[in-house]
C-alpha cells in the first residue's frame, strides 16, 4: 500500500469509534439523559475536528503541480480552500438534492390518514403507496442504469445539449425494456398479500410511473442541475399533498416538470437510437444487484411482515444513511470526477512524474471520500441513536440496529460504486448477490430487531472485503484507467 493512502485512516478510525459508541448506547437503556448528552457532545466535537483536519489535509492538487516552485508557493497569498460563495452554493445544491427527503418527510404524515381511507381493489391506497415506496428505489436504480451508460461518456465533458439529445434518443426504448422488471417485484407481493387483480394492477402502474419519473431525472442528475431536480420533487410533493387520492398524479407531474428542459431535443424522438439488447439486459441485471445493497431489505421487510411494521421508526432509522448518501454525491463525488479527468488528461499529454503525482492525488481522494462519507454517516447515526435513547428509549434498540445496518448498506454501496467506476464490475455483482443471500437468510431465520442486528454484523464483514478490493484497485489508478481508456477506442 502506498503512503498516500494513509490520510483516510483517521477518518475511518473515527467513524468506527462513533459506530461502536452508537452500539453501546443502544444496549445501555439505564444511562441517565445527562450522560448521553455529554457523550454526544464530546463525540460530535471530536468528529468535527477529524473532519476539519481531513479537509485541510486533503489539498494535494496544488501541492503536486509541477510548474509551481516552493518559493512562489510561499509568496502566494493564503486563501481558504473553499470561498464563502462556493460553500453557500454547495450547501444550496445539497439542500436541493435532499428535496425528496425533506418534502416527503413533511407531506406523507399529513396525507397518510386521508390515504388510509381510500381503497383500490380491496387494498388501502396507503398500503399500495407504501409497497411502491419500498420498491421504487431498487427498481429505479436498475432501470436508470442503461441510460446512465448511454450518456456516461458525455457527462465528463459537461456538454448539456449532447446529454439531452442522447437521453431523448434512448429513453423511450429503454423505458419499454425496463418495464419487464416490474413483475419481478409484483408477483411476490401478489402471492404473499393475496391482492386482487385491480390492486396488483395499480401497484404495477405506480411502479411503472415512478420508474419513468426516475429515468426522466437522469439529465438533471447527470448534469447536476439541482434546480431542475428540486423542481421535479416539489411538483411531486405538491400533487401528493393537494390530491392524494389521485395516485398516478405525483410521478406524472414530476415527469412533466422535466420536459421543458428537453424541449429543444424532443424532435429526436422520431430518430431513436436502439441500444444493444444484450447490453441493456446486462445493465438492468447489474443495476438490480448494485441497488439491492441499499434497498432490498426494505422490500423484503414489507414482504415478510405483509406491510405491518413500524414504518415511522424504520424510515427514521434510514435517515442518517440517506443523508450521508446524498452528501457523498453532492459534496464529494464531483471532486473525484475532476481528479479522474486530470489523470486521464495526464495519460495523454503529461510526463510520467506528473502522471504519478496526479494518480497519488486521485487515490487519496477516492479513499478519503469513502472514509468521509462513513464518518458523516456515523455522526448522524450517533445523533439519531442518542436522540432516540433520550426521547423514546423503548425504540432505541430497533433504531440502533436498523441505522447501523443501513450504515453498512450505505458504505458497501459507495465502495461498490468506486469499483464499478474503475471498471471492476464483477466484484459489485458478487457483493450484491452475497448481500441478497444474507438478507434471505436473516429474514428467514430471525425476527424483529435481531434481523437488522445480524445484517449489521454481516454487512460490516462484507464491507471489509469490498474495501480491501477498492484499496487494491485504486492504489495505482493510472494503470486501470489506461486500459479502460485504451479499450474504449
C-alpha positions in Angstrom: 0.0 0.0 0.0 1.4 3.4 -0.9 2.0 6.1 1.6 -0.5 8.4 0.0 -3.4 6.1 1.0 -2.8 6.7 4.8 -4.6 10.0 5.1 -8.0 8.4 5.1 -7.3 6.2 8.1 -8.0 8.8 10.9 -11.5 9.3 9.3 -12.1 5.6 9.2 -11.0 5.1 12.8 -13.2 8.0 14.0 -16.2 6.5 12.1 -15.6 3.1 13.7 -15.4 4.6 17.2 -18.6 6.5 16.7 -20.4 3.4 15.4 -19.2 1.5 18.5 -20.5 4.2 20.7 -23.9 4.1 19.0 -24.0 0.4 19.6 -23.1 0.9 23.3 -25.9 3.5 23.7 -28.3 1.0 22.0 -27.7 -1.6 24.7 -27.4 0.7 27.7 -31.0 1.6 28.4 -30.3 2.7 32.0 -27.9 5.5 31.3 -29.1 8.9 32.5 -30.0 11.5 29.9 -27.3 13.9 31.0 -24.6 11.3 30.5 -26.0 10.6 26.9 -25.9 14.4 26.1 -22.4 14.7 27.4 -21.2 11.7 25.4 -22.9 13.0 22.2 -21.3 16.5 22.7 -17.8 15.1 23.1 -18.1 12.6 20.3 -19.6 15.2 18.0 -16.8 17.7 18.7 -14.1 15.1 18.1 -15.7 14.0 14.9 -15.9 17.7 13.6 -12.2 18.1 14.5 -11.3 15.0 12.5 -13.4 16.1 9.5 -11.8 19.5 9.6 -8.3 18.1 9.7 -9.2 15.8 6.9 -10.4 18.6 4.7 -7.3 20.8 5.4 -5.0 17.9 4.8 -6.7 16.8 1.6 -5.4 19.6 -0.6 -2.9 17.8 -2.8 -3.9 19.3 -6.1 -1.9 22.4 -5.7 1.0 20.7 -3.9 1.5 18.3 -6.9 1.5 20.9 -9.6 4.9 20.7 -11.3 5.0 24.2 -12.6 5.0 25.8 -9.1 8.2 26.4 -7.3 8.3 26.3 -3.5 9.3 30.0 -3.5 6.3 31.1 -5.5 4.1 29.0 -3.3 5.4 30.5 -0.2 4.9 34.1 -1.6 1.4 33.4 -2.8 -1.3 34.7 -0.5 -3.0 32.1 1.6 -6.6 31.5 0.6 -9.2 29.2 2.1 -9.8 26.1 0.1 -13.4 27.0 -0.4 -14.8 30.5 -0.7 -17.9 31.6 1.2 -19.8 31.9 -2.1 -18.7 28.4 -3.2 -19.6 27.0 0.2 -23.0 28.6 0.1 -23.6 27.3 -3.5 -22.5 23.8 -2.5 -24.8 24.0 0.6 -27.7 25.1 -1.6 -27.0 22.2 -4.0 -27.1 19.8 -1.1 -30.4 21.2 0.1 -31.9 20.9 -3.4 -30.6 17.3 -3.7 -32.3 16.5 -0.4 -35.6 17.8 -1.7 -37.2 14.3 -1.8 -36.3 13.6 1.8 -37.4 17.0 3.1 -40.6 17.3 1.1 -41.9 13.7 1.5 -41.0 13.6 5.2 -43.3 16.6 5.6 -46.1 15.6 3.2 -46.6 11.9 3.9 -47.6 12.3 7.6 -50.1 15.0 6.5 -51.8 12.9 3.9 -51.4 9.4 5.4 -54.8 9.4 7.2 -56.5 10.5 4.0 -54.8 7.7 2.0 -55.8 5.0 4.5 -59.5 5.9 4.0 -59.2 5.2 0.2 -59.4 1.6 -1.1 -58.4 0.4 -4.5 -59.5 -3.2 -5.4 -59.8 -4.1 -1.7 -56.4 -2.8 -0.6 -55.9 0.6 1.0 -54.2 3.2 -1.0 -51.7 3.8 1.8 -50.6 0.2 1.7 -50.2 0.4 -2.1 -48.2 3.5 -1.9 -46.0 2.0 0.9 -45.4 -1.1 -1.3 -44.4 1.3 -4.1 -42.1 3.3 -1.9 -40.1 0.3 -0.8 -39.9 -1.0 -4.4 -39.2 2.1 -6.5 -35.7 3.0 -5.2 -34.4 -0.5 -6.0 -36.3 -0.7 -9.3 -35.3 2.8 -10.4 -31.6 2.1 -9.8 -31.8 -0.8 -12.2 -34.0 0.9 -14.7 -31.8 4.0 -14.9 -28.5 2.1 -15.3 -28.8 1.6 -19.2 -29.5 5.3 -19.6 -26.5 6.3 -17.5 -24.3 4.0 -19.5 -25.6 5.6 -22.8 -24.9 9.2 -21.7 -21.9 8.4 -19.4 -19.2 9.3 -21.9 -20.7 12.8 -22.3 -21.0 13.7 -18.6 -17.3 14.5 -18.1 -17.3 17.0 -20.9 -20.2 19.0 -19.5 -22.0 19.2 -22.9 -25.6 19.6 -21.7 -27.2 19.7 -25.2 -25.4 16.5 -26.2 -26.5 14.8 -22.9 -30.1 15.9 -23.6 -30.0 14.7 -27.2 -28.6 11.3 -26.3 -31.1 10.9 -23.5 -34.1 11.7 -25.7 -33.0 9.2 -28.3 -32.5 6.3 -26.0 -35.2 6.9 -23.3 -38.4 5.6 -24.9 -36.9 2.2 -25.9 -35.0 1.8 -22.6 -38.2 2.6 -20.6 -40.1 0.0 -22.5 -37.4 -2.6 -22.0 -37.0 -1.8 -18.2 -40.7 -2.4 -17.6 -40.1 -6.1 -17.7 -38.5 -5.7 -14.2 -41.9 -4.9 -12.6 -43.2 -8.5 -12.5 -40.1 -9.5 -10.5 -41.5 -7.3 -7.7 -45.2 -7.5 -8.3 -45.6 -11.3 -8.4 -44.1 -12.0 -4.9 -46.3 -9.2 -3.5 -49.4 -10.5 -5.1 -48.8 -14.1 -3.9 -47.9 -13.0 -0.4 -50.6 -10.4 0.2 -53.3 -12.0 -1.9 -54.1 -8.7 -3.6 -56.9 -8.6 -6.2 -56.1 -8.1 -9.9 -57.1 -4.4 -9.6 -54.8 -3.8 -6.6 -51.9 -5.5 -8.3 -52.5 -3.5 -11.5 -52.5 -0.2 -9.6 -49.2 -1.3 -7.8 -47.7 -2.2 -11.2 -48.8 1.1 -12.7 -47.4 3.0 -9.7 -44.1 1.2 -10.2 -44.0 1.9 -13.9 -44.8 5.6 -13.5 -42.2 6.0 -10.8 -39.7 4.2 -13.0 -40.4 6.6 -15.8 -40.1 9.5 -13.3 -36.7 8.3 -12.1 -35.4 7.9 -15.7 -36.7 11.4 -16.5 -34.4 12.8 -13.8 -31.3 11.3 -15.4 -30.4 14.5 -17.3 -30.9 16.8 -14.2 -28.8 14.4 -12.1 -26.1 13.7 -14.7 -25.7 17.4 -15.5 -26.0 18.3 -11.8 -28.9 20.7 -12.5 -30.1 20.8 -8.8 -32.8 23.4 -9.6 -34.4 21.0 -12.0 -34.1 18.1 -9.5 -35.7 20.3 -6.8 -38.4 21.5 -9.1 -39.4 17.9 -10.0 -39.7 16.8 -6.4 -41.5 20.0 -5.4 -44.1 19.3 -8.1 -44.3 15.7 -7.0 -44.9 16.6 -3.3 -47.4 19.3 -4.2 -49.5 16.9 -6.2 -49.4 14.4 -3.4 -50.4 17.0 -0.8 -53.3 18.5 -2.9 -54.7 15.4 -4.5 -53.5 12.4 -2.6 -56.3 10.1 -3.9 -55.1 10.6 -7.4 -52.3 8.1 -7.0 -51.0 8.5 -10.6 -50.6 12.2 -10.5 -47.3 12.8 -8.5 -45.0 10.9 -10.8 -46.8 12.3 -13.9 -46.4 15.9 -12.7 -42.8 15.2 -11.9 -42.1 13.9 -15.4 -43.9 16.9 -17.0 -41.7 19.2 -14.9 -38.6 17.9 -16.8 -40.0 18.2 -20.3 -39.1 22.0 -20.7 -35.5 21.0 -20.1 -35.7 18.7 -23.1 -37.9 20.9 -25.4 -35.2 21.5 -28.0 -34.4 17.8 -28.4 -37.9 16.3 -28.4 -37.9 16.2 -32.2 -35.2 13.5 -31.9 -37.9 11.1 -30.6 -38.5 10.3 -34.3 -34.9 9.1 -34.6 -34.4 6.8 -31.7 -31.1 5.1 -31.0 -31.6 1.4 -30.2 -29.1 0.1 -27.6 -27.9 -3.4 -28.0 -30.4 -5.6 -26.2 -27.6 -7.7 -24.5 -26.1 -4.5 -23.1 -29.4 -3.3 -21.7 -30.1 -6.7 -20.1 -26.6 -6.7 -18.6 -27.1 -3.2 -17.2 -30.6 -4.0 -15.8 -29.1 -7.0 -14.0 -26.1 -5.1 -12.8 -28.4 -2.3 -11.5 -30.5 -4.8 -9.7 -27.5 -6.3 -7.9 -25.9 -3.0 -7.2 -29.1 -1.4 -5.9 -30.0 -4.4 -3.8 -27.4 -3.5 -1.2 -29.1 -0.3 -0.2 -32.7 -1.0 -1.0 -33.5 -4.8 -1.0 -34.1 -5.1 2.8 -37.0 -2.6 2.7 -38.8 -4.6 0.1 -38.2 -7.9 1.9 -39.3 -6.3 5.2 -42.6 -5.3 3.6 -43.0 -8.7 2.1 -42.3 -10.7 5.2 -44.4 -8.5 7.5 -47.2 -8.0 4.9 -46.7 -4.3 5.4 -47.2 -4.4 9.2 -44.0 -3.0 10.6 -43.3 0.3 12.4 -43.0 2.4 9.3 -42.1 5.7 11.0 -39.4 4.1 13.2 -37.8 2.2 10.3 -37.8 5.0 7.9 -36.5 7.4 10.5 -33.6 5.0 11.1 -32.7 5.2 7.4 -32.2 9.0 7.5 -28.5 9.0 8.5 -27.6 6.7 5.6 -29.8 8.6 3.2 -28.3 12.0 4.2 -24.8 10.7 4.0 -25.5 9.1 0.6 -26.7 12.5 -0.7 -23.7 14.2 0.9 -21.4 11.9 -1.0 -22.9 12.7 -4.4 -23.2 16.4 -3.9 -20.0 17.3 -2.0 -17.5 14.5 -2.7 -18.3 12.8 -6.0 -17.7 16.0 -8.2 -14.2 16.5 -6.8 -13.3 12.8 -7.6 -14.7 13.2 -11.1 -12.4 16.2 -11.7 -9.4 14.3 -10.4 -10.2 11.3 -12.7 -10.4 13.7 -15.6 -6.9 15.1 -14.7 -5.4 11.6 -14.6 -6.9 10.8 -18.0 -5.6 14.1 -19.4 -2.2 13.3 -17.9 -2.3 9.9 -19.6 -2.4 11.6 -23.0 -0.1 14.6 -22.6 1.9 14.6 -19.4 5.2 13.3 -18.1 5.4 10.1 -16.0 6.3 12.2 -13.0 3.2 14.4 -13.3 1.1 11.3 -14.0 2.4 9.6 -10.9 1.6 12.7 -8.8 -1.9 13.1 -10.1 -2.5 9.3 -9.6 -1.4 9.6 -6.0 -3.8 12.6 -5.5 -6.7 10.6 -7.1 -6.0 7.5 -5.0 -6.0 9.6 -1.8 -9.2 11.4 -2.9 -11.1 8.2 -3.6 -10.3 6.6 -0.2 -10.8 9.8 1.7 -14.2 10.3 0.1 -15.2 6.8 1.2 -13.9 7.4 4.8 -15.5 10.9 4.9 -18.9 9.5 3.8 -18.6 6.9 6.5 -17.7 9.4 9.2 -20.6 11.7 8.2 -23.0 8.8 8.3 -21.6 7.7 11.7 -22.0 11.2 13.2 -25.6 11.3 12.0 -26.2 7.8 13.2 -24.9 8.6 16.7 -27.1 11.7 16.9 -30.2 9.7 15.9 -29.5 6.9 18.4 -28.8 9.4 21.2 -31.9 11.4 20.4 -34.0 8.2 20.4 -32.4 7.0 23.6 -33.4 10.2 25.3 -36.8 10.8 23.8 -38.2 7.2 23.1 -35.9 4.7 24.8 -38.3 1.8 24.0 -37.4 2.3 20.3 -33.7 2.7 20.8 -32.9 -1.0 20.2 -34.7 -1.1 16.8 -33.5 2.3 15.7 -29.9 1.4 16.6 -29.9 -2.0 14.8 -31.6 -0.6 11.6 -29.5 2.5 11.5 -26.2 0.6 12.0 -27.2 -2.0 9.3 -28.2 0.9 7.0 -24.7 2.5 7.6 -23.2 -0.8 6.4 -25.5 -0.8 3.3 -24.5 2.7 2.5 -20.8 2.1 2.8 -20.9 -1.2 0.8 -22.8 0.7 -1.9 -20.4 3.6 -2.1 -17.4 1.3 -2.3 -19.1 -0.8 -4.9 -19.6 2.5 -6.9 -15.9 3.1 -6.7 -15.1 -0.3 -8.0 -17.7 0.0 -10.8 -16.3 3.4 -11.7 -12.8 2.0 -12.3 -14.2 -0.9 -14.4 -14.4 -3.7 -11.8 -18.0 -4.7 -12.4 -17.7 -8.3 -11.4 -16.9 -7.5 -7.7 -20.0 -5.3 -7.1 -22.2 -8.0 -8.7 -20.7 -10.7 -6.4 -21.2 -8.3 -3.4 -24.8 -7.7 -4.4 -25.5 -11.4 -4.7 -23.9 -12.0 -1.3 -26.0 -9.3 0.2 -29.2 -10.8 -1.2 -28.3 -14.2 0.3 -27.6 -12.6 3.7 -31.0 -10.8 3.6 -32.8 -14.0 2.6 -31.1 -15.9 5.5 -31.7 -13.3 8.1 -35.3 -12.7 7.3 -36.0 -16.4 7.1 -34.4 -17.4 10.4 -34.7 -14.3 12.5 -37.4 -11.8 13.6 -37.7 -8.2 14.7 -34.6 -6.2 15.5 -32.5 -9.3 15.5 -32.8 -9.3 11.7 -31.0 -6.0 11.4 -28.5 -6.7 14.2 -27.4 -9.8 12.2 -27.4 -7.9 9.0 -25.2 -5.1 10.6 -22.6 -7.7 11.5 -22.7 -9.4 8.1 -22.6 -6.1 6.2 -19.6 -4.8 8.1 -17.8 -8.0 7.3 -18.8 -7.6 3.6 -17.6 -4.0 3.7 -14.1 -5.1 4.9 -13.7 -7.4 1.9 -15.1 -4.8 -0.5 -13.0 -2.0 0.9 -9.8 -4.2 0.6 -10.5 -4.7 -3.1 -11.2 -0.9 -3.5 -7.8 0.0 -1.9 -6.1 -2.6 -4.2 -7.6 -1.3 -7.4 -7.4 2.4 -6.7 -3.8 2.3 -5.3 -2.4 2.6 -8.9 -5.4 4.0 -10.8 -3.3 5.2 -13.8 -2.9 1.6 -15.0 -6.5 0.6 -14.7 -7.7 3.9 -16.2 -5.2 3.5 -19.1 -6.6 0.1 -20.1 -10.1 1.3 -19.6 -9.4 4.3 -21.8 -7.5 2.3 -24.4 -10.2 -0.4 -24.8 -12.9 2.3 -25.3 -11.3 3.4 -28.7 
